[in-house]
Amino acid sequence: MKTLKIKIVFILLTISIIGLFYVIYLYNKPFIDIENTKAKIEATAQKIINDFQADEHLANKIYVDNLILVKGEIANISFNNGISTITLRDSKGLTSIICQMLPEANLNVLKLKKNDQIIIKGVCTGYLLDIIMVRCILTNDNFDEK
C-alpha cells in the first residue's frame, strides 16, 4: 500500500514538472517579427473568407497562427485606446476580416480611408463571426502610388 502511494506521488510530481516546463516554454516563446518576416500565405480577403465559410476546420489548419499577407477593401477604420482596427469587407457583406493593427502602424492608418484597396500583413487567430487578425502592419505597397 505504501509503495502504491509513493508511485502515485512520483507520477503526479513528474507530470507537474513536465507541465511547468511546458508553461515556461510557452511563456518565453518569441514573437514573430511581423515587419521583417516573409508572409507564409498571400491571399485576398475574399478568398480567406470563402475558405473559412466553406470548411472552417480546414481553413483553421491553413491560416491560424500563420503570418498572412491579405489584400482587400476597407469597410471600416476605428481607433480605440491607441489601437487602430481596420475591417476588410466581404463582397456579400456577411463576414469580414478584422485586423488589429500594431501601435506603430497608427500614423499610416490615418492616411487611409473607407473603400481603399490595401495590403495588410498579420497573424490570423481564427474565425468567430468574423476572421480575426492581430499584430497587423500595412505594407509599403499601400503608399507607393500615393
N, C-alpha and C positions, 0 to 999 in steps of 0.2 A: 504494500500500500504506500509506503514511504517512497519507494523508487518511482512509482507512478506519479506522485505529486512532484517529485524532482524533475521528471521528464516533462510534465506539463509546464512547469515554471521555466524550464530551459527552452522549450518550444516557443512560449509566449515572449520570452526575453529576446530570442533570435528574431522573431517576427517584428518586434518593436524596434530593434536595432536596424533591420533592413528597411522598415518604414521610415525611420528617422533619416537614414542616408538618402532615401528617395526624395523626401521633402527638402532636404538640404540641396540636393541636385537640382530640383525644380526651382527653388528659390534663387539659386545662383546662375541659372541658365541665362546666357547673354541674349539681349535683344538683337534683332536683325538691324543692320544699318540700312534703313529704307532708301536713303538717297544714293548710296554707292553700291548697292546690290542690284544685280540684274533680276528683273521680274521672271518668275518661273512660268507664268501664264500671261498671255496677251489676248484680250478679247473685248468685244463690245459689251456695253451694258445689257443690251437686248439679248445677246447670246447667253450671258450668265443667268439672267432672269429666266429665259426659256429652259436652260438646263436644270435649274432648281425646281421649276414648275413641272417639268417632265418626270424627273426622278431625283427627289431630294437626297436620298441615300447615296446615289452615285455622285451627285454634284458635291456633296459634303466631302467625299473621298478626293475629288479633283481639286476643289477650291479652298476648303477650310484649312487654316494655318499656313497658307501659301502666300507668297508675295505676288500680287496680281497687278497688271497694268490694264486699266479699263478705260475705254473711250465711250463717252456718252453725252447726252444733252442735259443741261442743268434745269431741274424742275424747281428747285428752291435753294436758297442760301440763308443760313441762320447763324447767329452768334449768341453764345450763352457762356457766361463766366470765362471769357477769354478764349473759348474754344469755338472754332467755326465748323459748321457742318454743311456739306454740300449733298443735295439729294439729286441723283441721276434718274431720269424718268424712263418709264416703260411705255412703249408705243400704245399699249392698251390702257394704261393709266391705273392698273390694279396694284401693281407691285413696283417697288423702286429699290435703288441701291443707296443706302445711307452711308456717307463717307465722313467719318470723324477725323478732321484734319489735325496735324501736329501744330502746336502754337507758332512755330517758325514759319508756317505757311500762311498765317493770317494776313500779312501785308499783300501777298499775291491774290488771296481770295477777294480782297476789297476791289481789285481791278476787274473782277468777273461780274457778269450779270445773267439774269434768267435767260434761258434758251441758247446760251453759248455752248458750242461743242468743245469739250475739254478732255484731257487725258490725266487720269489720277493713278498714282501708284500707292498701294496699301495692302494690309493683311486682312483677308476675309476671315470673319469669325463665325459665320453661319447665317441661317435663314429662319426668321420668325415669320412675321407678316411681310417683312422687307429683308433684303440682304444687307448684312452689316459688314462694313469695312472700317478698320481702326488704324491709327498711326499713319494716316494718309498724307501724301505730299502731291503738289502739282508738278508735272514735268516741265522742263524748259520749252518743250514743243508748244505749250499753251501761249507763250509770249513772243515767239519768233516773228509772227506776222503782224503783231500789234504795235 
